[in-house]
Amino acid sequence: MEELLEKYTSTPLESIKTWYKAAAVADFPIDGGACVKYKNKQIAVFNFARKNKWYACQNLCPHKMEMVLSRGMIGDDKGIPKVACPMHKKTFSLEDGVNLNGDLPAIATYPVKIEEGFVYLGFSE
């Protein structure tokens, strides 16, 4: 299982070197997620239509080391947008990746921008 765990780091906006054109906006479910592959990373991308925002994070849930977060349920925890792992309901902030259950490390989050009907993800490499 350790080979599944990659070193993920959250990407501050000032360090973005690459905006990756992931897919068309229409390719993502409303109020749901989908997985996008960028190099050797699986990225969960969420169209959080209820908040009129887009989020991206690593697809790997650190609880059981499964690539499942893109299939998780999105919601809100005291104003914090979150995703719940579909397997064991561990929750993570979509803003900064913090584990809202307090029992796991944070996950990586990535900036998202929408331009001309396409979703772009920001990376520092």
Secondary structure as GFF3:
##gff-version 3
##sequence-region A 1 125
A	DSSP	three_ten_helix	2	4	.	.	.	ID=ss1
A	DSSP	three_ten_helix	13	15	.	.	.	ID=ss2
A	DSSP	beta_strand	18	24	.	.	.	ID=ss3
A	DSSP	three_ten_helix	25	27	.	.	.	ID=ss4
A	DSSP	beta_strand	32	38	.	.	.	ID=ss5
A	DSSP	beta_strand	41	48	.	.	.	ID=ss6
A	DSSP	three_ten_helix	49	51	.	.	.	ID=ss7
A	DSSP	beta_strand	53	58	.	.	.	ID=ss8
A	DSSP	beta_strand	60	61	.	.	.	ID=ss9
A	DSSP	beta_strand	66	67	.	.	.	ID=ss10
A	DSSP	three_ten_helix	69	71	.	.	.	ID=ss11
A	DSSP	beta_strand	73	77	.	.	.	ID=ss12
A	DSSP	beta_strand	80	84	.	.	.	ID=ss13
A	DSSP	beta_strand	91	93	.	.	.	ID=ss14
A	DSSP	beta_strand	109	110	.	.	.	ID=ss15
A	DSSP	beta_strand	112	115	.	.	.	ID=ss16
A	DSSP	beta_strand	118	123	.	.	.	ID=ss17
###
